[in-house]
Amino acid sequence: MDITLIWYLVPAIVMFCCGVYGFLTRRNMIAMLISLELMLNAVDINFVVFNRYLFPSSMEGWMFTLFGIAIAAAETALAIAIIINLFRVSKNIDVRDATKMKN
C-alpha cells in the first residue's frame, strides 16, 4: 500500500489548527509558547512532505526544516528568558498582566 500525501497533511493540519486554537484562547505565556511551537512543527512537517512528493531527489525541504528547527529553538530560548524575567518582576505570567507593565 502506497502512502499518499493526504496521510501526512491531515496530521499537520490538525497540529496547526490545535496550535492556532491554543495560541488564541490561552492567556498563559508558556501555553502560548507551546502552541506556537506546535504550529512551527506542523510547518516543518509540510516542508518535508512537499519536498518528498514534489522533488524526491533534492534536499531543500529537509534544509528548510533544519533551519526552522534551529530558529524555533533560538526563539524558544529567548521567549523563556523573557517569561522568566517577567515572572521575577510580577510573579505572574498572564498576558494581561504583562501588558499592564508597559504603563
C-alpha positions in Angstrom: 0.0 0.0 0.0 1.4 3.4 -1.0 1.1 6.2 1.5 -0.3 9.2 -0.2 0.2 12.9 0.5 -3.0 13.2 2.5 -1.8 10.8 5.2 0.9 13.4 6.1 -1.1 16.6 5.5 -4.0 15.7 7.8 -2.0 15.4 11.0 0.0 18.5 10.1 -3.3 20.4 9.6 -4.7 19.1 12.9 -1.4 20.1 14.6 -1.5 23.6 13.1 -5.2 24.1 14.0 -4.6 23.0 17.6 -1.7 25.4 17.8 -3.8 28.3 16.5 -6.6 27.5 18.9 -4.3 27.2 21.8 -2.5 30.5 21.0 -5.7 32.4 20.6 -7.5 31.0 23.7 -4.7 30.8 26.3 -3.5 33.7 28.4 -0.6 31.9 30.0 2.6 32.8 28.2 4.1 29.2 28.5 0.9 27.7 26.9 1.1 30.3 24.1 4.7 29.4 23.5 3.9 25.7 23.3 1.1 26.5 20.9 3.4 28.5 18.7 5.9 25.6 18.7 3.1 23.2 17.7 2.4 25.5 14.7 6.0 25.6 13.7 6.3 21.8 13.9 3.3 21.5 11.6 5.0 23.8 9.1 8.2 21.7 9.3 6.2 18.6 8.5 4.8 20.3 5.5 8.2 21.3 4.3 9.5 17.7 4.4 6.3 16.2 2.9 6.1 18.6 -0.1 9.8 18.2 -0.7 9.4 14.4 -0.7 6.5 14.4 -3.2 7.4 17.3 -5.5 11.2 17.0 -5.7 12.2 13.5 -4.4 15.8 13.8 -5.4 16.5 17.2 -3.8 17.0 18.1 -0.1 15.6 21.7 0.0 12.7 20.7 2.2 15.0 19.0 4.7 17.3 22.0 4.8 14.3 24.4 5.4 13.2 22.1 8.2 16.6 22.0 9.8 16.8 25.8 9.7 13.2 26.0 11.0 14.1 23.8 14.0 17.2 25.9 14.7 15.2 29.1 14.6 12.4 27.6 16.8 15.0 26.5 19.3 16.5 30.0 19.5 13.1 31.6 19.6 12.1 29.3 22.5 15.2 30.1 24.5 14.7 33.8 24.1 10.9 33.6 24.9 11.6 31.5 28.0 14.2 34.0 29.2 11.7 36.9 28.7 9.0 34.9 30.5 11.3 34.2 33.4 12.2 37.9 33.8 8.5 38.8 33.6 7.8 36.3 36.3 10.6 37.7 38.5 9.1 41.2 38.3 5.3 40.5 38.5 5.1 36.9 40.0 2.6 36.1 37.2 2.9 35.0 33.6 -0.6 36.1 32.4 -0.5 38.1 29.2 -2.9 40.7 30.6 -0.6 41.4 33.4 2.4 41.8 31.1 0.6 44.5 29.1 -0.1 46.4 32.3 3.7 46.6 32.8 4.0 49.0 29.8 2.4 51.9 31.7 
